[in-house]
Amino acid sequence: MPALFDMSLRAARRDRAARSGGDRFLLERSFADCLERIALEQRRFGKALLVGCPDPGWPKRLAAVADHVATVDPGPLFAAGAQGQVVIEDRIVQRPGAFDLILAIGTLDTVDDLPAALSALAGSLTGGGMLIGALSGGETLPRLRAAMRAADKLSGTARAHVHPRIEPSALVHLLAAAGLARPVVDVDRVRVSYPSLERLIGDLRAMAATNLLRERPRQPLSRAALAAAKAAFALQPERGKTVETFEVLHFAGWRG
Protein backbone atom coordinates (compact mmCIF):
# COMPACT_ATOMS: atom_id res chain seq x y z
CA MET A 1 0.00 0.00 0.00
CA PRO A 2 1.56 3.34 -1.02
CA ALA A 3 2.09 5.81 1.81
CA LEU A 4 -0.60 8.48 1.93
CA PHE A 5 0.84 10.73 4.61
CA ASP A 6 4.25 12.31 5.12
CA MET A 7 5.30 11.09 8.57
CA SER A 8 8.30 13.44 8.82
CA LEU A 9 6.06 16.40 8.07
CA ARG A 10 3.52 15.11 10.57
CA ALA A 11 6.13 15.15 13.33
CA ALA A 12 7.35 18.59 12.25
CA ARG A 13 3.83 20.04 12.24
CA ARG A 14 3.21 18.70 15.74
CA ASP A 15 6.49 20.24 16.89
CA ARG A 16 5.47 23.55 15.32
CA ALA A 17 2.16 23.39 17.17
CA ALA A 18 3.97 22.60 20.42
CA ARG A 19 6.25 25.63 20.01
CA SER A 20 3.55 28.09 18.95
CA GLY A 21 0.82 27.12 21.40
CA GLY A 22 -2.61 28.32 20.34
CA ASP A 23 -6.09 27.12 21.10
CA ARG A 24 -6.46 23.34 20.81
CA PHE A 25 -10.09 23.49 21.88
CA LEU A 26 -11.24 20.58 19.74
CA LEU A 27 -8.63 18.20 21.16
CA GLU A 28 -9.46 19.29 24.70
CA ARG A 29 -13.16 18.77 24.04
CA SER A 30 -12.44 15.25 22.77
CA PHE A 31 -10.20 14.39 25.70
CA ALA A 32 -12.70 15.65 28.29
CA ASP A 33 -15.52 13.75 26.59
CA CYS A 34 -13.48 10.53 26.63
CA LEU A 35 -12.73 10.96 30.33
CA GLU A 36 -16.45 11.20 30.99
CA ARG A 37 -17.08 8.03 29.00
CA ILE A 38 -14.31 6.20 30.85
CA ALA A 39 -15.84 7.24 34.17
CA LEU A 40 -19.06 5.49 33.16
CA GLU A 41 -17.18 2.18 33.36
CA GLN A 42 -17.12 2.65 37.14
CA ARG A 43 -13.81 0.87 37.54
CA ARG A 44 -10.20 1.75 38.16
CA PHE A 45 -7.65 0.69 35.58
CA GLY A 46 -4.18 -0.57 36.34
CA LYS A 47 -2.05 0.47 33.38
CA ALA A 48 -3.19 3.02 30.81
CA LEU A 49 -1.65 4.23 27.56
CA LEU A 50 -2.35 7.73 26.22
CA VAL A 51 -1.79 7.98 22.46
CA GLY A 52 -1.49 11.62 21.41
CA CYS A 53 -0.76 14.21 24.08
CA PRO A 54 -0.69 17.89 23.04
CA ASP A 55 -1.24 18.95 26.67
CA PRO A 56 1.29 17.86 29.33
CA GLY A 57 -1.48 17.97 31.91
CA TRP A 58 -3.46 15.17 30.28
CA PRO A 59 -1.55 12.22 31.85
CA LYS A 60 -2.26 13.53 35.34
CA ARG A 61 -5.96 13.85 34.53
CA LEU A 62 -6.03 10.32 33.13
CA ALA A 63 -4.33 9.13 36.31
CA ALA A 64 -7.61 9.85 38.10
CA VAL A 65 -8.88 6.54 36.68
CA ALA A 66 -5.60 4.61 36.26
CA ASP A 67 -2.74 3.64 38.56
CA HIS A 68 -0.04 4.10 35.93
CA VAL A 69 -0.15 6.17 32.73
CA ALA A 70 2.32 5.82 29.84
CA THR A 71 2.27 8.38 27.02
CA VAL A 72 3.24 8.32 23.35
CA ASP A 73 2.92 10.93 20.61
CA PRO A 74 3.96 11.24 16.94
CA GLY A 75 5.56 14.62 17.70
CA PRO A 76 8.89 14.72 19.58
CA LEU A 77 8.09 17.91 21.49
CA PHE A 78 4.62 16.78 22.58
CA ALA A 79 6.10 13.42 23.62
CA ALA A 80 8.88 15.09 25.59
CA GLY A 81 6.44 17.48 27.25
CA ALA A 82 4.49 14.51 28.57
CA GLN A 83 7.65 12.52 29.41
CA GLY A 84 6.61 9.95 26.84
CA GLN A 85 7.93 8.26 23.72
CA VAL A 86 7.70 9.11 20.02
CA VAL A 87 5.68 6.61 17.98
CA ILE A 88 4.02 6.13 14.62
CA GLU A 89 0.81 4.37 15.51
CA ASP A 90 0.63 1.84 12.67
CA ARG A 91 4.20 0.75 13.49
CA ILE A 92 3.59 0.12 17.20
CA VAL A 93 4.83 -3.31 18.28
CA GLN A 94 1.94 -5.22 19.78
CA ARG A 95 2.42 -5.92 23.49
CA PRO A 96 -0.24 -8.45 24.52
CA GLY A 97 -1.76 -7.68 27.91
CA ALA A 98 0.35 -4.57 28.52
CA PHE A 99 -2.54 -2.19 29.21
CA ASP A 100 -6.02 -2.21 30.75
CA LEU A 101 -6.96 1.08 29.06
CA ILE A 102 -5.76 2.78 25.88
CA LEU A 103 -6.96 6.31 25.06
CA ALA A 104 -6.12 7.69 21.58
CA ILE A 105 -6.86 11.34 20.85
CA GLY A 106 -6.64 13.16 17.54
CA THR A 107 -3.88 11.32 15.65
CA LEU A 108 -5.29 8.14 14.12
CA ASP A 109 -6.85 9.95 11.16
CA THR A 110 -3.34 10.64 9.81
CA VAL A 111 -1.77 7.17 9.82
CA ASP A 112 -1.24 5.27 6.58
CA ASP A 113 -2.57 1.97 7.91
CA LEU A 114 -5.42 2.57 10.34
CA PRO A 115 -6.37 -1.15 10.55
CA ALA A 116 -2.81 -2.00 11.59
CA ALA A 117 -2.77 0.77 14.20
CA LEU A 118 -6.08 -0.37 15.70
CA SER A 119 -4.96 -4.01 15.70
CA ALA A 120 -1.71 -3.15 17.48
CA LEU A 121 -3.52 -1.11 20.12
CA ALA A 122 -6.28 -3.68 20.61
CA GLY A 123 -3.70 -6.47 20.80
CA SER A 124 -1.90 -4.65 23.61
CA LEU A 125 -4.95 -4.76 25.88
CA THR A 126 -5.62 -7.19 28.69
CA GLY A 127 -8.78 -9.28 28.57
CA GLY A 128 -11.66 -6.93 29.24
CA GLY A 129 -9.44 -3.93 28.53
CA MET A 130 -10.86 -0.84 26.84
CA LEU A 131 -9.72 1.05 23.74
CA ILE A 132 -11.36 4.46 23.49
CA GLY A 133 -10.59 7.58 21.55
CA ALA A 134 -11.53 10.27 19.09
CA LEU A 135 -10.43 11.13 15.58
CA SER A 136 -11.44 13.51 12.83
CA GLY A 137 -13.78 11.83 10.34
CA GLY A 138 -16.85 12.02 8.16
CA GLU A 139 -17.64 15.38 6.57
CA THR A 140 -15.12 17.45 8.48
CA LEU A 141 -14.27 20.94 7.08
CA PRO A 142 -16.89 21.26 4.31
CA ARG A 143 -16.41 25.05 4.01
CA LEU A 144 -12.64 24.71 3.71
CA ARG A 145 -13.09 22.05 1.04
CA ALA A 146 -15.41 24.37 -0.89
CA ALA A 147 -12.91 27.20 -0.60
CA MET A 148 -10.10 25.03 -1.97
CA ARG A 149 -12.30 23.88 -4.86
CA ALA A 150 -12.89 27.54 -5.75
CA ALA A 151 -9.14 28.16 -5.73
CA ASP A 152 -8.51 25.12 -7.92
CA LYS A 153 -11.23 26.15 -10.36
CA LEU A 154 -9.54 29.47 -10.86
CA SER A 155 -6.13 27.89 -11.38
CA GLY A 156 -7.52 25.13 -13.60
CA THR A 157 -6.04 22.27 -11.57
CA ALA A 158 -7.45 19.90 -8.96
CA ARG A 159 -5.13 19.35 -6.00
CA ALA A 160 -5.39 17.50 -2.70
CA HIS A 161 -5.65 20.23 -0.09
CA VAL A 162 -7.56 18.24 2.57
CA HIS A 163 -7.02 14.57 3.35
CA PRO A 164 -9.84 12.01 3.15
CA ARG A 165 -11.44 10.90 6.40
CA ILE A 166 -13.07 7.68 7.53
CA GLU A 167 -16.85 7.31 7.85
CA PRO A 168 -18.40 6.16 11.15
CA SER A 169 -19.72 2.87 9.74
CA ALA A 170 -16.29 1.98 8.34
CA LEU A 171 -14.64 2.69 11.69
CA VAL A 172 -17.05 0.30 13.44
CA HIS A 173 -16.00 -2.48 11.08
CA LEU A 174 -12.30 -1.76 11.64
CA LEU A 175 -12.73 -1.91 15.41
CA ALA A 176 -14.44 -5.29 15.12
CA ALA A 177 -11.77 -6.54 12.70
CA ALA A 178 -9.12 -5.54 15.25
CA GLY A 179 -10.67 -8.02 17.68
CA LEU A 180 -12.67 -5.63 19.82
CA ALA A 181 -16.06 -6.58 21.20
CA ARG A 182 -19.10 -4.27 21.27
CA PRO A 183 -17.51 -1.59 19.07
CA VAL A 184 -19.32 1.74 19.13
CA VAL A 185 -18.82 4.99 17.23
CA ASP A 186 -20.59 8.27 17.96
CA VAL A 187 -20.34 11.49 15.95
CA ASP A 188 -19.76 14.81 17.68
CA ARG A 189 -20.52 17.55 15.15
CA VAL A 190 -18.84 20.73 16.32
CA ARG A 191 -19.81 23.99 14.59
CA VAL A 192 -17.33 26.83 14.96
CA SER A 193 -17.76 30.41 13.71
CA TYR A 194 -14.82 32.06 11.97
CA PRO A 195 -14.40 35.69 10.85
CA SER A 196 -11.99 34.64 8.10
CA LEU A 197 -10.29 31.73 6.37
CA GLU A 198 -7.03 32.76 8.02
CA ARG A 199 -8.49 32.23 11.49
CA LEU A 200 -9.57 28.70 10.58
CA ILE A 201 -6.11 27.91 9.21
CA GLY A 202 -4.62 29.27 12.45
CA ASP A 203 -6.71 26.86 14.52
CA LEU A 204 -5.78 23.95 12.27
CA ARG A 205 -2.10 24.78 12.68
CA ALA A 206 -2.47 24.94 16.47
CA MET A 207 -3.94 21.42 16.36
CA ALA A 208 -1.32 20.18 13.86
CA ALA A 209 -4.23 19.43 11.53
CA THR A 210 -3.10 21.03 8.27
CA ASN A 211 -2.38 19.11 5.05
CA LEU A 212 -0.03 16.14 5.62
CA LEU A 213 -0.57 14.32 2.33
CA ARG A 214 2.50 13.24 0.41
CA GLU A 215 0.81 14.46 -2.77
CA ARG A 216 -0.07 17.85 -1.30
CA PRO A 217 0.52 21.03 -3.31
CA ARG A 218 4.08 22.26 -2.75
CA GLN A 219 3.52 25.84 -3.93
CA PRO A 220 1.37 28.41 -2.13
CA LEU A 221 -1.83 29.59 -3.76
CA SER A 222 -1.52 32.47 -6.18
CA ARG A 223 -2.91 35.80 -5.05
CA ALA A 224 -5.95 35.34 -7.28
CA ALA A 225 -6.57 31.75 -6.14
CA LEU A 226 -6.28 32.78 -2.49
CA ALA A 227 -8.78 35.59 -3.06
CA ALA A 228 -11.18 33.09 -4.64
CA ALA A 229 -10.77 30.75 -1.67
CA LYS A 230 -11.46 33.56 0.81
CA ALA A 231 -14.54 34.67 -1.11
CA ALA A 232 -15.93 31.12 -1.27
CA PHE A 233 -15.28 30.60 2.43
CA ALA A 234 -17.19 33.78 3.27
CA LEU A 235 -20.33 32.79 1.34
CA GLN A 236 -23.56 32.39 3.35
CA PRO A 237 -22.25 33.82 6.63
CA GLU A 238 -24.17 33.61 9.89
CA ARG A 239 -24.07 36.92 11.76
CA GLY A 240 -21.08 37.98 9.70
CA LYS A 241 -19.05 34.82 10.27
CA THR A 242 -18.57 31.53 8.45
CA VAL A 243 -19.64 28.43 10.36
CA GLU A 244 -17.28 25.52 9.79
CA THR A 245 -18.10 21.97 10.87
CA PHE A 246 -15.80 19.41 12.47
CA GLU A 247 -17.04 15.84 12.73
CA VAL A 248 -15.26 14.05 15.56
CA LEU A 249 -15.73 10.29 15.70
CA HIS A 250 -15.71 9.00 19.27
CA PHE A 251 -15.06 5.28 19.38
CA ALA A 252 -14.74 2.50 21.92
CA GLY A 253 -14.33 -1.25 22.04
CA TRP A 254 -13.40 -3.91 24.58
CA ARG A 255 -10.92 -6.77 24.40
CA GLY A 256 -12.69 -10.12 24.74
C-alpha positions as CSV (number, residue, x, y, z in Angstrom):
1,M,0.0,0.0,0.0
2,P,1.6,3.3,-1.0
3,A,2.1,5.8,1.8
4,L,-0.6,8.5,1.9
5,F,0.8,10.7,4.6
6,D,4.3,12.3,5.1
7,M,5.3,11.1,8.6
8,S,8.3,13.4,8.8
9,L,6.1,16.4,8.1
10,R,3.5,15.1,10.6
11,A,6.1,15.1,13.3
12,A,7.4,18.6,12.3
13,R,3.8,20.0,12.2
14,R,3.2,18.7,15.7
15,D,6.5,20.2,16.9
16,R,5.5,23.6,15.3
17,A,2.2,23.4,17.2
18,A,4.0,22.6,20.4
19,R,6.2,25.6,20.0
20,S,3.6,28.1,19.0
21,G,0.8,27.1,21.4
22,G,-2.6,28.3,20.3
23,D,-6.1,27.1,21.1
24,R,-6.5,23.3,20.8
25,F,-10.1,23.5,21.9
26,L,-11.2,20.6,19.7
27,L,-8.6,18.2,21.2
28,E,-9.5,19.3,24.7
29,R,-13.2,18.8,24.0
30,S,-12.4,15.3,22.8
31,F,-10.2,14.4,25.7
32,A,-12.7,15.6,28.3
33,D,-15.5,13.7,26.6
34,C,-13.5,10.5,26.6
35,L,-12.7,11.0,30.3
36,E,-16.5,11.2,31.0
37,R,-17.1,8.0,29.0
38,I,-14.3,6.2,30.8
39,A,-15.8,7.2,34.2
40,L,-19.1,5.5,33.2
41,E,-17.2,2.2,33.4
42,Q,-17.1,2.7,37.1
43,R,-13.8,0.9,37.5
44,R,-10.2,1.7,38.2
45,F,-7.6,0.7,35.6
46,G,-4.2,-0.6,36.3
47,K,-2.0,0.5,33.4
48,A,-3.2,3.0,30.8
49,L,-1.6,4.2,27.6
50,L,-2.3,7.7,26.2
51,V,-1.8,8.0,22.5
52,G,-1.5,11.6,21.4
53,C,-0.8,14.2,24.1
54,P,-0.7,17.9,23.0
55,D,-1.2,18.9,26.7
56,P,1.3,17.9,29.3
57,G,-1.5,18.0,31.9
58,W,-3.5,15.2,30.3
59,P,-1.5,12.2,31.8
60,K,-2.3,13.5,35.3
61,R,-6.0,13.9,34.5
62,L,-6.0,10.3,33.1
63,A,-4.3,9.1,36.3
64,A,-7.6,9.8,38.1
65,V,-8.9,6.5,36.7
66,A,-5.6,4.6,36.3
67,D,-2.7,3.6,38.6
68,H,0.0,4.1,35.9
69,V,-0.1,6.2,32.7
70,A,2.3,5.8,29.8
71,T,2.3,8.4,27.0
72,V,3.2,8.3,23.3
73,D,2.9,10.9,20.6
74,P,4.0,11.2,16.9
75,G,5.6,14.6,17.7
76,P,8.9,14.7,19.6
77,L,8.1,17.9,21.5
78,F,4.6,16.8,22.6
79,A,6.1,13.4,23.6
80,A,8.9,15.1,25.6
81,G,6.4,17.5,27.3
82,A,4.5,14.5,28.6
83,Q,7.7,12.5,29.4
84,G,6.6,9.9,26.8
85,Q,7.9,8.3,23.7
86,V,7.7,9.1,20.0
87,V,5.7,6.6,18.0
88,I,4.0,6.1,14.6
89,E,0.8,4.4,15.5
90,D,0.6,1.8,12.7
91,R,4.2,0.8,13.5
92,I,3.6,0.1,17.2
93,V,4.8,-3.3,18.3
94,Q,1.9,-5.2,19.8
95,R,2.4,-5.9,23.5
96,P,-0.2,-8.4,24.5
97,G,-1.8,-7.7,27.9
98,A,0.3,-4.6,28.5
99,F,-2.5,-2.2,29.2
100,D,-6.0,-2.2,30.7
101,L,-7.0,1.1,29.1
102,I,-5.8,2.8,25.9
103,L,-7.0,6.3,25.1
104,A,-6.1,7.7,21.6
105,I,-6.9,11.3,20.9
106,G,-6.6,13.2,17.5
107,T,-3.9,11.3,15.6
108,L,-5.3,8.1,14.1
109,D,-6.8,9.9,11.2
110,T,-3.3,10.6,9.8
111,V,-1.8,7.2,9.8
112,D,-1.2,5.3,6.6
113,D,-2.6,2.0,7.9
114,L,-5.4,2.6,10.3
115,P,-6.4,-1.2,10.5
116,A,-2.8,-2.0,11.6
117,A,-2.8,0.8,14.2
118,L,-6.1,-0.4,15.7
119,S,-5.0,-4.0,15.7
120,A,-1.7,-3.1,17.5
121,L,-3.5,-1.1,20.1
122,A,-6.3,-3.7,20.6
123,G,-3.7,-6.5,20.8
124,S,-1.9,-4.6,23.6
125,L,-4.9,-4.8,25.9
126,T,-5.6,-7.2,28.7
127,G,-8.8,-9.3,28.6
128,G,-11.7,-6.9,29.2
129,G,-9.4,-3.9,28.5
130,M,-10.9,-0.8,26.8
131,L,-9.7,1.0,23.7
132,I,-11.4,4.5,23.5
133,G,-10.6,7.6,21.6
134,A,-11.5,10.3,19.1
135,L,-10.4,11.1,15.6
136,S,-11.4,13.5,12.8
137,G,-13.8,11.8,10.3
138,G,-16.8,12.0,8.2
139,E,-17.6,15.4,6.6
140,T,-15.1,17.5,8.5
141,L,-14.3,20.9,7.1
142,P,-16.9,21.3,4.3
143,R,-16.4,25.0,4.0
144,L,-12.6,24.7,3.7
145,R,-13.1,22.0,1.0
146,A,-15.4,24.4,-0.9
147,A,-12.9,27.2,-0.6
148,M,-10.1,25.0,-2.0
149,R,-12.3,23.9,-4.9
150,A,-12.9,27.5,-5.8
151,A,-9.1,28.2,-5.7
152,D,-8.5,25.1,-7.9
153,K,-11.2,26.1,-10.4
154,L,-9.5,29.5,-10.9
155,S,-6.1,27.9,-11.4
156,G,-7.5,25.1,-13.6
157,T,-6.0,22.3,-11.6
158,A,-7.5,19.9,-9.0
159,R,-5.1,19.4,-6.0
160,A,-5.4,17.5,-2.7
161,H,-5.7,20.2,-0.1
162,V,-7.6,18.2,2.6
163,H,-7.0,14.6,3.3
164,P,-9.8,12.0,3.1
165,R,-11.4,10.9,6.4
166,I,-13.1,7.7,7.5
167,E,-16.8,7.3,7.8
168,P,-18.4,6.2,11.2
169,S,-19.7,2.9,9.7
170,A,-16.3,2.0,8.3
171,L,-14.6,2.7,11.7
172,V,-17.0,0.3,13.4
173,H,-16.0,-2.5,11.1
174,L,-12.3,-1.8,11.6
175,L,-12.7,-1.9,15.4
176,A,-14.4,-5.3,15.1
177,A,-11.8,-6.5,12.7
178,A,-9.1,-5.5,15.3
179,G,-10.7,-8.0,17.7
180,L,-12.7,-5.6,19.8
181,A,-16.1,-6.6,21.2
182,R,-19.1,-4.3,21.3
183,P,-17.5,-1.6,19.1
184,V,-19.3,1.7,19.1
185,V,-18.8,5.0,17.2
186,D,-20.6,8.3,18.0
187,V,-20.3,11.5,16.0
188,D,-19.8,14.8,17.7
189,R,-20.5,17.6,15.1
190,V,-18.8,20.7,16.3
191,R,-19.8,24.0,14.6
192,V,-17.3,26.8,15.0
193,S,-17.8,30.4,13.7
194,Y,-14.8,32.1,12.0
195,P,-14.4,35.7,10.8
196,S,-12.0,34.6,8.1
197,L,-10.3,31.7,6.4
198,E,-7.0,32.8,8.0
199,R,-8.5,32.2,11.5
200,L,-9.6,28.7,10.6
201,I,-6.1,27.9,9.2
202,G,-4.6,29.3,12.4
203,D,-6.7,26.9,14.5
204,L,-5.8,23.9,12.3
205,R,-2.1,24.8,12.7
206,A,-2.5,24.9,16.5
207,M,-3.9,21.4,16.4
208,A,-1.3,20.2,13.9
209,A,-4.2,19.4,11.5
210,T,-3.1,21.0,8.3
211,N,-2.4,19.1,5.1
212,L,0.0,16.1,5.6
213,L,-0.6,14.3,2.3
214,R,2.5,13.2,0.4
215,E,0.8,14.5,-2.8
216,R,-0.1,17.8,-1.3
217,P,0.5,21.0,-3.3
218,R,4.1,22.3,-2.7
219,Q,3.5,25.8,-3.9
220,P,1.4,28.4,-2.1
221,L,-1.8,29.6,-3.8
222,S,-1.5,32.5,-6.2
223,R,-2.9,35.8,-5.0
224,A,-6.0,35.3,-7.3
225,A,-6.6,31.7,-6.1
226,L,-6.3,32.8,-2.5
227,A,-8.8,35.6,-3.1
228,A,-11.2,33.1,-4.6
229,A,-10.8,30.8,-1.7
230,K,-11.5,33.6,0.8
231,A,-14.5,34.7,-1.1
232,A,-15.9,31.1,-1.3
233,F,-15.3,30.6,2.4
234,A,-17.2,33.8,3.3
235,L,-20.3,32.8,1.3
236,Q,-23.6,32.4,3.3
237,P,-22.3,33.8,6.6
238,E,-24.2,33.6,9.9
239,R,-24.1,36.9,11.8
240,G,-21.1,38.0,9.7
241,K,-19.1,34.8,10.3
242,T,-18.6,31.5,8.5
243,V,-19.6,28.4,10.4
244,E,-17.3,25.5,9.8
245,T,-18.1,22.0,10.9
246,F,-15.8,19.4,12.5
247,E,-17.0,15.8,12.7
248,V,-15.3,14.1,15.6
249,L,-15.7,10.3,15.7
250,H,-15.7,9.0,19.3
251,F,-15.1,5.3,19.4
252,A,-14.7,2.5,21.9
253,G,-14.3,-1.3,22.0
254,W,-13.4,-3.9,24.6
255,R,-10.9,-6.8,24.4
256,G,-12.7,-10.1,24.7
